[in-house]
Amino acid sequence: MTTDNSPKRQVSIALPSTGDDEWKAVREPLSNGWLTQGPKVAQFEKNFAGRHEVTHAIATSSCTTGLHLILSAMGIGPGDEVIVPAFTWVSTANVVLYCGATPVLADVDPHTYNVTAETIRPRITVRTKAIVVVHLFGLCADIESIKKVAGDLPIIEDAACAIGSSYFGKPAGGLGLAAAFSFHPRKIVTTGEGGMVTTQSDVLAEKMVQLRNHGASISEEQRHRGPQPYLLADFNLIGFNYRLTDVQAAIGIVQLEKLEHFIKERNHWADFYQRELKEIEWLRVPAVPPGYGHGWQSFVCWVGETKLRQSRNELMALLQKKGISTRPGTHAIHQLGVYRERFGFVPEDYPVARDCEKFSMAIPLHNRMSDEDYRYVISVLKSVRY
Ligand SMILES: *Cc1c(COP(=O)(O)O)cnc(C)c1O
């Protein structure tokens, strides 16, 4: 590549906001030798539960393992159906398959990118055991209207993108029976890999704590700290090793302290994008219905058809040449190989999810961007002949 062609500026789609504070925080577990789940995890869980107004927060190795933990603890298995969105990250649906159950897809709304009461209602059968809603990109699903069609069916929140998001003043994570959050570096708060499950149910929490640690009836910490060194755990359940480490939790504690700042800053720049980009006729900025506190994990636009008939992909390639990273919003699950083959799906089965995959475009928004970066993205988008 010649220097003449290289762009003035490089703006990445996401960058984790970690630095000296996180670096200092890992000293303690690394020095005292408590590396896996221990006091730091306990502290992280306590802080997380407080922030999300729930009685239980249980740290896991990822959001995916957290979702699996929830469904396992609920006893979901072969013959059961679980409704999941047709437009989401692949693991929302995969965890249902992990349990030997059947994921039943519900299409999404093209403005919020989320499932709705209307898309869920026709998918409910006598076999339905749970409904997984995703708060995609940091915007909560419309829980109240979904609860009306769900009746007694439990609602699980895939809150991977929704740390700090709220629904009519209530934080994500306490809106259904249980929720799972992600601390992957693409999310707002990160521990490298990691997750957190929240619930208000004591019974479910107890089961999940056990399943997280191989099904053991007592924890390693109880064993090490307790006065009875001869104690061995009993295993009455087949569990998993889905623990978070104390090194990761030490980072998570520091990151969580910065959450309000992260969310505030993201909202500031999302408003700026909304104001500046709305004049572009071929671009639709993301909707924020009244009453919703958006966390802006991603700023996902809709790229319409234009007179020049360029495709979104051509636009994304052009932006990449100008140093601006973009990504399609996420996947239409029914178009992924595993699901196509197993269930015989065709693209028309979930037309909105199909179009969301084809026309959505996330543009850079994260806490390591400068004023100039945002202005650069806006000026390039406004100048594009599309
Ligand atoms: C990122 C993401 C996940 C997976 O989170 P991990 O922590 O990487 O397992 C699941 N669902 C949604 C909607 C996501 O965005």
The ligand as an ORCA input file, in Angstrom:
! r2SCAN-3c Opt
* xyz 0 1
  C     -21.733    -11.201     22.352
  C     -23.043    -11.875     22.411
  C     -23.197    -13.153     22.954
  C     -22.030    -13.995     23.374
  O     -21.300    -13.470     24.427
  P     -19.953    -14.247     24.867
  O     -19.596    -13.617     26.175
  O     -18.934    -13.975     23.808
  O     -20.269    -15.678     24.990
  C     -24.469    -13.694     23.037
  N     -25.535    -13.012     22.604
  C     -25.449    -11.776     22.072
  C     -26.680    -11.065     21.626
  C     -24.187    -11.187     21.937
  O     -24.091     -9.964     21.379
*
